[in-house]
Amino acid sequence: MPDHALPMNNRPIILASQSPRRSQLLREAGFQFTVQALDIDESFPEEMPVEEVAPWLAQKKAQAAAGLIRDREIVIAADSVVILDDVIYNKPVDRADAIRMLRRMSGRRHTVITGVCLLAKEQEKSFSGVTKVWFADLSDTEIEYYIDTCKPFDKAGSYGVQEWIGHCKITRIEGTFPNVMGLPVDLVYDALQSFR
């Protein structure tokens, strides 16, 4: 390994996610990986505390991808939830639902939790990244402009921090930007060091 290389784990990594944002984040952080996403039921027990949902779903996704592990592969699975007033805001079902969500979050602070599960033959590790996000007030015109321009229908909470709303209407974050985008890359990097 060259002296200037990062101490990356050199085992094959499988990203069990079809999220283009997670792939982008891992690529930008220097990871080499393949993507093999599986469709799984993302429902969770109604009585589950909201802060436990994302890591629980990440583990569920990793277990569904366990059959992809042949030898030394490490599966990375993740799930993000947006929480406001102890309620999870998932991906919007339509435009009206996206407008409703952003109106609720306007001028307020919400929490993004991204649960991650790393799975190999010999080891499993689960953890969560937690980021608090403050929105400035959003007018209906701004909300409709954002939704019609960026079409955030595949994003929890109806927004992408890397898009217009993040550039112009997020006033503060406490935690990491990549976690809001879909993956706490710093925690993934640290956790992979324990897989040898």
N, C-alpha and C positions, 0 to 999 in steps of 0.2 A: 504494500500500500504506500503510495507517495506520501512524503512528509506533510504536504499541504492538504491532504484529504481529511474530511470530517470522519470522526469515529462512528460511521454508520454501521449498523448491523448488515453483514453481507449475505444474510439468508434471503431467499426469494419472498417477496411480499405480495400478497393478494389483497387488493382493496375490494371488499364486498359492498360496493356502493355504486349506484349509477349517477351520483351527484357530480356534475362537472366542476363544482366549486371545490369539492374535496380532492379531486384529481389535480386541479390547478394548484391548490395549496401544497400538496405533497411534492409535485414537480418543482415548484418554486423553491421548496426547502431542500432540494437535491436528492429526493428519494427516487429509487428505481422500483417499479411495481407493475403488476398487471391488474386489470379491472375485470372482475367476474361478479356481476351483480345478480342477485336472486330476488324474485318477487316473493315477499312473505306478508302474512297478515300482520299489520301494524297496530292491531287493537291491544289494549292492556286492561287489567282489572280496574273497574270503576273506583274501587275503594283505595287504590294505590296512591300514596302521597305523591304530589306532582313532581317533587324533586327526585323521585326514584324512577320515574317513567323512562327518561332518556337512557340511563345505563341499562335498565331492564330490557328495553327494545334493542339496544346495541348488542347485548349478550344473546338475545333471541336471534338476531341476524347472523352473528358469528357462529352460533350452533347450527343454523341452517346451512352455513357454508363449510361446515367441518369436513364434508366429503371431498372438498377440493384439496385438502391437505394430504399429500402423498408421502412426503419425507420430511424436509426441513422448512417447508413453507410456513409463513406466519400470516394469518388472516387478520385484517383490520376491518372492523365493522363499527358504524357510528350512527347515532340518531340525535337530532337536535329538536328541542322544544322551546317555545316562547311562552313565558308565564307572566300573567298580569292578574292581580287580585286572586291569587291561588287557583287560577283557571288556565288550562293549556290552550294556546292558540295554534292549531295545526295549519296545514296547507288549506287555503280557502277553497270552498267548493265551486265558487263562481265569482263574478265581478262584484255583485252586491255583498257577498260575504267578505271579500277583501276590503271593500269600502268600510264595512261595519267594524272590522278589526282595527284598521288604521285610525278610524274616528275614536275608538276606545283608547288607543295608545297615544293619541295626540296630546302633547304637553305633559306627558307622564314618564315615569321610569318603569321599565319592565326588566325581566331577567331571561337570559338565554342560557340554557344548560345543554351541553353536548356530551352525551355519554359515549364512551368508546370501549370496545372490547378487543383485545389482542388474543388470538387463539393459535396455539401450536400443539403438536402431538403431546408435548411434555408439560405444557404450562398454559395457564389462562390468566389474563390480567384485565380487570375492569376499573374504570375511573371516569371522572366527569370534569369538564371545564365549565366554570360558571362566570358569566359576564353580566354586569348590570349596564343597561343602556337607557340614556335619557333622550327623549324626543322633544324637540321644540313643538310649538303649536302648529298644527297642520290645517289649512283651510280645505274646504270641500274641493275647491278648484285644484289645489296642489295634490290632494289625494287622487282625484280623478286623472289628472295629468300623469302622475307617477304610475298608476295602475294601467292606464291605456298606453303609455310609452314603454314601460319595462315589463308588463305582464307577469307579475310575480306569483303566478298561480301554482308554481312548484316549490314555493318557499314557505316554511313555517312562519306564522305571523304575518304573512303577505308582504314581506319586504326582504330585499337583499342589501346588506350593509355596504357592499361594494358599488351600489348603483346610486342614482340621483338622490334618493332619500337619505342615504348615508353621507353623501357629500354635503348636502344642503340643510338637512333637518335633524341630524344627530348632534347634540351639543356636548355630550360627554359619554365616555364609556369607562367602566371600572372592571378591569380584566383584559383579556386579549382580543384584538380585532379578528384574528383567524378563527377563534372560537365562535364568534357571532356569524362568521361566514360559513361555518359548518364543521370545523375540526380544530381542536386545541393542539396544534402541531407541536408546541413546546412540550406538552405532556406525552404525546406519542413518541417523540424523539427520546425523551428521558426513559420512558417505559421500555422501549426497544433495547436499551442497553442491558437489560436483565435477561434478554434472550440470547443465548450463546450457541 
